[in-house]
Amino acid sequence: MVVKLDDKTLQEAHILLHPIRYREVKLLAEKPMHINEIAKTLGEERRLVGYHLRTLEDYGFVSSKYVISEEKRSRGKALKIFSVTDKVDQTITSMKREL
């Protein structure tokens, strides 16, 4: 039996299932974070993490907002905080339904 996913679902699955993006989404599902936290936790270069976060944001899987840091070291600085969107669950549900 051959299962055929529609093109949109297939493209979204491809975006989500890239190893680094998958790890980013899984991490952000636990709590919103800024890029330095994500890179440190994943043990990846900040530039590479940023590239994949932009891809996830372009496809609507991740959103971001700026907040003013309250941490002692970075108090008063604007930090871009990333979090997952509902589209992650919607895409996974769609993939399961089609499979």
C-alpha positions as CSV (number, residue, x, y, z in Angstrom):
1,M,0.0,0.0,0.0
2,V,1.4,3.4,-1.0
3,V,0.5,6.4,1.0
4,K,0.5,9.8,-0.7
5,L,0.8,12.9,1.4
6,D,-0.5,16.1,-0.2
7,D,2.3,18.5,-1.3
8,K,1.7,21.0,1.5
9,T,1.8,18.3,4.2
10,L,4.9,16.8,2.7
11,Q,6.7,20.1,2.5
12,E,5.8,20.9,6.1
13,A,6.9,17.5,7.3
14,H,10.2,18.0,5.6
15,I,10.7,21.3,7.4
16,L,9.8,19.9,10.8
17,L,11.7,16.7,10.5
18,H,15.1,18.2,9.8
19,P,17.3,17.0,12.7
20,I,18.2,20.5,14.0
21,R,14.8,22.0,13.5
22,Y,13.2,19.0,15.1
23,R,15.4,19.4,18.2
24,E,14.7,23.2,18.3
25,V,10.9,22.6,18.1
26,K,11.1,19.9,20.8
27,L,13.1,22.2,23.1
28,L,10.9,25.3,22.5
29,A,7.8,23.1,23.2
30,E,9.1,22.9,26.8
31,K,9.6,26.6,27.2
32,P,10.2,29.7,25.1
33,M,13.9,30.7,24.8
34,H,16.3,33.1,23.2
35,I,18.8,32.0,20.6
36,N,21.8,31.9,22.9
37,E,20.0,29.5,25.3
38,I,18.9,27.3,22.4
39,A,22.4,27.1,20.9
40,K,24.0,26.4,24.2
41,T,21.4,23.7,25.1
42,L,21.7,22.0,21.7
43,G,25.5,22.4,21.5
44,E,25.2,24.0,18.1
45,E,26.7,27.2,16.6
46,R,24.5,30.2,17.1
47,R,24.6,31.0,13.4
48,L,23.3,27.5,12.5
49,V,20.6,27.7,15.1
50,G,19.5,31.1,13.8
51,Y,19.3,29.8,10.3
52,H,17.0,27.0,11.3
53,L,14.9,29.2,13.6
54,R,14.3,31.6,10.6
55,T,13.2,28.7,8.5
56,L,10.8,27.5,11.2
57,E,9.5,31.1,11.6
58,D,9.0,31.6,7.9
59,Y,6.8,28.5,7.8
60,G,4.8,29.5,10.9
61,F,6.1,26.8,13.2
62,V,7.9,29.2,15.5
63,S,7.0,32.8,16.5
64,S,9.2,35.4,18.2
65,K,8.8,38.5,20.3
66,Y,11.2,40.9,21.9
67,V,11.2,41.2,25.7
68,I,13.4,43.3,28.0
69,S,15.8,41.1,30.0
70,E,15.5,41.1,33.7
71,E,18.6,38.8,34.2
72,K,21.4,40.4,36.1
73,R,24.0,40.1,33.3
74,S,21.8,41.4,30.5
75,R,19.3,43.6,32.4
76,G,17.7,46.1,30.1
77,K,18.7,44.5,26.8
78,A,16.1,43.4,24.3
79,L,16.0,39.7,23.8
80,K,14.2,37.9,20.9
81,I,12.3,35.0,22.5
82,F,11.2,32.1,20.4
83,S,8.2,29.8,21.0
84,V,6.4,27.1,19.1
85,T,3.0,27.8,17.5
86,D,-0.1,25.7,17.2
87,K,0.9,24.9,13.6
88,V,3.3,22.2,14.9
89,D,0.5,20.2,16.4
90,Q,-1.8,20.8,13.4
91,T,0.8,19.6,11.0
92,I,1.6,16.5,13.1
93,T,-2.1,15.7,13.3
94,S,-2.5,16.2,9.6
95,M,0.4,13.8,8.9
96,K,-1.0,11.2,11.1
97,R,-4.5,11.5,9.5
98,E,-3.0,11.1,6.0
99,L,-0.8,8.1,7.0
